[in-house]
Amino acid sequence: MTTTNVGRRRRWPERLVKALLVLALAFSPSWAGASPSEADGIQPDGQESFIPAHPTRDACLEQGLDEGLAPATEPPLLKKAAAWLTGTELSSFEESGHSLFLKTTLLDAPAAGTDVTFDAVYGRDDWMSLIAGQYDSTLDLLDPGDGSDYLVALAAAPALNKVGSTTDHTFAELSHEGVVIEGAHLDYATGIAYVPKSLYRDDDGEVPFACQLQLLVPTTVGEAAPSKTDVRITCHDPRVRPVADQTVGSSSFDVTTKIPVATPDTAGYLTLADLHVRVNDSTDEMALEENVNAFWDAATGELELALSPQTLLQVSVEIDAPGLMDLMAVPAIATSTSDLAYVPDVVFDSLNLDTLTPGRVIPFDSYINYWWAHPDPNDFQWHACVNSGAYCYSWISDP
C-alpha cells in the first residue's frame, strides 16, 4: 500500500503538466485560428523554405560534446512541453549568464611557414608582418547540466566559414595581465570550448570572473571564400515588408557586416530602436548603439553591424510592432548616403567622430602611419599606433 501511494504522488506532477498542456493548446495561436502572420509575424512576399548554410549552435554542441568532460542532462518535462507548445527547438543546455570573449588572430599562412604556434610566431623578428588581422566576438557559455564540471561554448565560426583551421589557442583571464587559465580545454575538431565552472563560483556562491580565448588561425587571404551568415527576419510592423530569410555572403576580412532587413520602399518607417538583434543563436539581445556598433540605412533597408562576417554564423532580427503614434507617422526621408566619417586614406564605416570619447580605440584595416591635429591641437590629437600588429586610432587627451 505504501508503494502504491508513493507511486500515485509521483504521478501528480505528470497529471498536472498534462492538464496545463491541454489548457495551453486551447489558447495557443495555432489552435485558436490565428493566421501565420498573426502568430509568427508578417511574411515577405514569395518567402520560400529557407535552407541555412550552417547548423545551429546547439546542434553543433549536441553532436560534438565530449560526454566524458561535460555529460548533458535530460531537459525537464516542463521545458520539453514549453518547446513543443511554442514550436521552438529544444535545447539540451541552460544559459549560465556568463560569456566567453573570443579573439581570432588570423595568420598569413604562406609567409608563416609550417611552425604555426603562438610561441613560434611571436618569437620571430618579423611577427608583425605575419598577422593578417584580429577579430573579436562574444560567445554564450552554456551549462550542459548538473553532471558537468564545465560550461561550454561554440568557437567554430572561422572553421565553419572556411577561413581556416585553428592551430593553437590560449585561455586567459580577461584582464590587463591576461593570466593563463589552466584546466580549460578546446576541442580542435568540433570547436567546442570547455571552461571550468569552478572559475565562476566558490564556497560562498558566484564570483565575478571573465574568461577569454585566443585562437591562432592560419589563412590564405587571397583564397579565402566569402563568409556566410544565415539571416532570419521576424516582422511585427504591418507597414514594413521584410526581406526573405537568406544566407548573406561577405568578405571574411571585413570589419562590418551588412544585414538586409526590409525593402527600401518601407525601410523609412524604421529606426534602429525598432530592431532587436541576436547573433549566433544567442538568447541575449545585442545592445545596438547608433554609429557605434550599428548603423541603420533607411535608404537600402540594411543594418550594418560592427562585427566581422567571419565571426557570424547566424543573425536574427525582430522588428517591433508599431505604436499608435508610429502608425500616424510618415516614413522618414531616406538618403542614399550615410554619415560615414573619414580621414585621409582611411574610412571608418558608419562611425560618427562626434561620438568618440577619451580612451576609445577603433581598429581598422590599413598599414599607414600619420598624425592629424584636432582644430585645437592643445586638446586632442589622432595618434596612429601599433598594438599586437594591428593598427588602430585612439582618441586621447593631448598631455
WONORSUL-V101099 format. One record per residue. N is the residue number from 1. RES is the residue in one letter. OMEGA is omega in whole degrees, 0 to 359 (NA if undefined). NEAR is the number of other ideal C-beta (glycine too) atoms within 8 Angstrom. Layout:
n & res & omega & near
N & RES & OMEGA & NEAR
N & RES & OMEGA & NEAR
This chain:
n & res & omega & near
1 & M & 180 & 4
2 & T & 180 & 5
3 & T & 180 & 6
4 & T & 179 & 7
5 & N & 179 & 8
6 & V & 180 & 8
7 & G & 179 & 8
8 & R & 180 & 8
9 & R & 181 & 7
10 & R & 180 & 8
11 & R & 181 & 8
12 & W & 179 & 8
13 & P & 180 & 8
14 & E & 179 & 9
15 & R & 179 & 8
16 & L & 179 & 8
17 & V & 179 & 11
18 & K & 179 & 8
19 & A & 179 & 8
20 & L & 179 & 9
21 & L & 179 & 10
22 & V & 179 & 8
23 & L & 182 & 8
24 & A & 178 & 9
25 & L & 182 & 9
26 & A & 183 & 8
27 & F & 180 & 7
28 & S & 183 & 9
29 & P & 184 & 7
30 & S & 180 & 6
31 & W & 181 & 8
32 & A & 175 & 8
33 & G & 179 & 3
34 & A & 178 & 8
35 & S & 179 & 5
36 & P & 181 & 7
37 & S & 179 & 8
38 & E & 185 & 7
39 & A & 189 & 8
40 & D & 183 & 7
41 & G & 181 & 10
42 & I & 181 & 11
43 & Q & 177 & 9
44 & P & 178 & 11
45 & D & 177 & 5
46 & G & 180 & 5
47 & Q & 178 & 8
48 & E & 178 & 5
49 & S & 185 & 3
50 & F & 177 & 9
51 & I & 184 & 4
52 & P & 179 & 8
53 & A & 185 & 6
54 & H & 170 & 9
55 & P & 179 & 6
56 & T & 178 & 9
57 & R & 183 & 11
58 & D & 178 & 11
59 & A & 177 & 8
60 & C & 181 & 14
61 & L & 182 & 14
62 & E & 182 & 9
63 & Q & 186 & 8
64 & G & 186 & 11
65 & L & 175 & 12
66 & D & 184 & 9
67 & E & 177 & 7
68 & G & 178 & 4
69 & L & 187 & 9
70 & A & 178 & 12
71 & P & 180 & 9
72 & A & 179 & 13
73 & T & 178 & 10
74 & E & 179 & 4
75 & P & 179 & 9
76 & P & 184 & 6
77 & L & 181 & 8
78 & L & 179 & 7
79 & K & 176 & 9
80 & K & 181 & 10
81 & A & 180 & 11
82 & A & 179 & 8
83 & A & 180 & 12
84 & W & 182 & 8
85 & L & 184 & 10
86 & T & 181 & 6
87 & G & 180 & 4
88 & T & 180 & 5
89 & E & 182 & 6
90 & L & 180 & 9
91 & S & 176 & 8
92 & S & 187 & 11
93 & F & 176 & 11
94 & E & 175 & 7
95 & E & 180 & 8
96 & S & 185 & 10
97 & G & 180 & 3
98 & H & 181 & 9
99 & S & 173 & 8
100 & L & 182 & 15
101 & F & 188 & 12
102 & L & 174 & 14
103 & K & 180 & 11
104 & T & 180 & 15
105 & T & 180 & 11
106 & L & 184 & 16
107 & L & 176 & 16
108 & D & 189 & 14
109 & A & 181 & 10
110 & P & 182 & 5
111 & A & 185 & 7
112 & A & 182 & 11
113 & G & 188 & 5
114 & T & 181 & 3
115 & D & 188 & 7
116 & V & 172 & 13
117 & T & 178 & 9
118 & F & 182 & 9
119 & D & 182 & 6
120 & A & 183 & 9
121 & V & 183 & 14
122 & Y & 175 & 7
123 & G & 180 & 6
124 & R & 179 & 8
125 & D & 183 & 3
126 & D & 187 & 6
127 & W & 182 & 11
128 & M & 181 & 7
129 & S & 181 & 7
130 & L & 183 & 13
131 & I & 180 & 14
132 & A & 179 & 9
133 & G & 175 & 9
134 & Q & 186 & 12
135 & Y & 183 & 11
136 & D & 174 & 9
137 & S & 181 & 12
138 & T & 182 & 7
139 & L & 173 & 13
140 & D & 169 & 13
141 & L & 186 & 13
142 & L & 182 & 12
143 & D & 178 & 11
144 & P & 180 & 14
145 & G & 183 & 10
146 & D & 181 & 4
147 & G & 182 & 7
148 & S & 175 & 15
149 & D & 184 & 7
150 & Y & 163 & 12
151 & L & 184 & 14
152 & V & 177 & 16
153 & A & 179 & 13
154 & L & 181 & 13
155 & A & 189 & 13
156 & A & 185 & 10
157 & A & 180 & 15
158 & P & 180 & 15
159 & A & 181 & 11
160 & L & 177 & 9
161 & N & 175 & 13
162 & K & 174 & 8
163 & V & 180 & 12
164 & G & 180 & 14
165 & S & 181 & 8
166 & T & 178 & 13
167 & T & 177 & 9
168 & D & 181 & 9
169 & H & 176 & 9
170 & T & 169 & 8
171 & F & 181 & 12
172 & A & 172 & 12
173 & E & 176 & 11
174 & L & 183 & 8
175 & S & 179 & 7
176 & H & 181 & 3
177 & E & 180 & 5
178 & G & 182 & 9
179 & V & 181 & 7
180 & V & 181 & 7
181 & I & 175 & 11
182 & E & 176 & 4
183 & G & 175 & 6
184 & A & 185 & 12
185 & H & 172 & 8
186 & L & 176 & 13
187 & D & 185 & 11
188 & Y & 183 & 7
189 & A & 184 & 5
190 & T & 184 & 10
191 & G & 181 & 16
192 & I & 177 & 16
193 & A & 180 & 16
194 & Y & 183 & 14
195 & V & 183 & 15
196 & P & 176 & 10
197 & K & 184 & 11
198 & S & 179 & 8
199 & L & 187 & 8
200 & Y & 180 & 10
201 & R & 173 & 7
202 & D & 183 & 6
203 & D & 182 & 2
204 & D & 179 & 4
205 & G & 183 & 5
206 & E & 176 & 5
207 & V & 179 & 8
208 & P & 180 & 4
209 & F & 177 & 8
210 & A & 184 & 9
211 & C & 175 & 16
212 & Q & 178 & 13
213 & L & 177 & 17
214 & Q & 179 & 12
215 & L & 171 & 13
216 & L & 187 & 14
217 & V & 175 & 14
218 & P & 181 & 12
219 & T & 173 & 13
220 & T & 191 & 9
221 & V & 184 & 8
222 & G & 183 & 4
223 & E & 183 & 5
224 & A & 178 & 11
225 & A & 176 & 7
226 & P & 175 & 8
227 & S & 182 & 15
228 & K & 179 & 10
229 & T & 178 & 15
230 & D & 185 & 13
231 & V & 176 & 14
232 & R & 182 & 10
233 & I & 172 & 15
234 & T & 186 & 11
235 & C & 177 & 13
236 & H & 181 & 9
237 & D & 184 & 14
238 & P & 179 & 5
239 & R & 190 & 8
240 & V & 173 & 14
241 & R & 180 & 11
242 & P & 174 & 15
243 & V & 180 & 11
244 & A & 173 & 10
245 & D & 187 & 8
246 & Q & 172 & 9
247 & T & 183 & 9
248 & V & 176 & 12
249 & G & 182 & 7
250 & S & 176 & 11
251 & S & 183 & 7
252 & S & 186 & 14
253 & F & 173 & 11
254 & D & 178 & 9
255 & V & 175 & 9
256 & T & 180 & 11
257 & T & 179 & 14
258 & K & 183 & 9
259 & I & 175 & 13
260 & P & 184 & 11
261 & V & 186 & 14
262 & A & 178 & 15
263 & T & 184 & 10
264 & P & 184 & 9
265 & D & 178 & 6
266 & T & 183 & 12
267 & A & 181 & 16
268 & G & 177 & 10
269 & Y & 188 & 12
270 & L & 168 & 13
271 & T & 181 & 6
272 & L & 182 & 10
273 & A & 180 & 4
274 & D & 187 & 8
275 & L & 177 & 14
276 & H & 190 & 8
277 & V & 172 & 14
278 & R & 184 & 11
279 & V & 176 & 11
280 & N & 176 & 12
281 & D & 178 & 8
282 & S & 174 & 7
283 & T & 180 & 5
284 & D & 179 & 6
285 & E & 177 & 6
286 & M & 179 & 10
287 & A & 184 & 5
288 & L & 176 & 9
289 & E & 183 & 7
290 & E & 178 & 9
291 & N & 175 & 10
292 & V & 176 & 8
293 & N & 180 & 9
294 & A & 176 & 16
295 & F & 179 & 11
296 & W & 180 & 11
297 & D & 182 & 11
298 & A & 179 & 12
299 & A & 184 & 9
300 & T & 185 & 8
301 & G & 181 & 13
302 & E & 174 & 9
303 & L & 180 & 14
304 & E & 181 & 14
305 & L & 179 & 14
306 & A & 178 & 10
307 & L & 181 & 11
308 & S & 179 & 14
309 & P & 183 & 15
310 & Q & 175 & 13
311 & T & 187 & 12
312 & L & 173 & 16
313 & L & 180 & 11
314 & Q & 172 & 15
315 & V & 175 & 14
316 & S & 181 & 11
317 & V & 176 & 14
318 & E & 181 & 12
319 & I & 182 & 17
320 & D & 168 & 9
321 & A & 182 & 5
322 & P & 172 & 10
323 & G & 182 & 6
324 & L & 180 & 6
325 & M & 178 & 6
326 & D & 181 & 9
327 & L & 180 & 8
328 & M & 184 & 5
329 & A & 174 & 7
330 & V & 181 & 2
331 & P & 179 & 10
332 & A & 177 & 7
333 & I & 183 & 5
334 & A & 177 & 10
335 & T & 184 & 7
336 & S & 180 & 4
337 & T & 177 & 5
338 & S & 178 & 7
339 & D & 180 & 7
340 & L & 181 & 10
341 & A & 179 & 8
342 & Y & 170 & 7
343 & V & 188 & 7
344 & P & 174 & 6
345 & D & 181 & 5
346 & V & 179 & 10
347 & V & 174 & 5
348 & F & 182 & 10
349 & D & 173 & 10
350 & S & 180 & 13
351 & L & 179 & 11
352 & N & 183 & 9
353 & L & 181 & 6
354 & D & 182 & 4
355 & T & 183 & 8
356 & L & 179 & 7
357 & T & 181 & 6
358 & P & 177 & 6
359 & G & 182 & 7
360 & R & 182 & 8
361 & V & 182 & 8
362 & I & 178 & 10
363 & P & 172 & 9
364 & F & 186 & 10
365 & D & 180 & 6
366 & S & 180 & 7
367 & Y & 178 & 3
368 & I & 175 & 8
369 & N & 172 & 4
370 & Y & 178 & 6
371 & W & 176 & 7
372 & W & 184 & 8
373 & A & 172 & 7
374 & H & 177 & 9
375 & P & 174 & 4
376 & D & 187 & 6
377 & P & 177 & 9
378 & N & 183 & 4
379 & D & 187 & 7
380 & F & 169 & 10
381 & Q & 170 & 10
382 & W & 176 & 11
383 & H & 171 & 8
384 & A & 186 & 9
385 & C & 178 & 8
386 & V & 180 & 6
387 & N & 181 & 8
388 & S & 176 & 5
389 & G & 180 & 9
390 & A & 180 & 10
391 & Y & 180 & 12
392 & C & 173 & 10
393 & Y & 178 & 11
394 & S & 180 & 10
395 & W & 186 & 10
396 & I & 176 & 9
397 & S & 178 & 6
398 & D & 183 & 8
399 & P & NA & 2
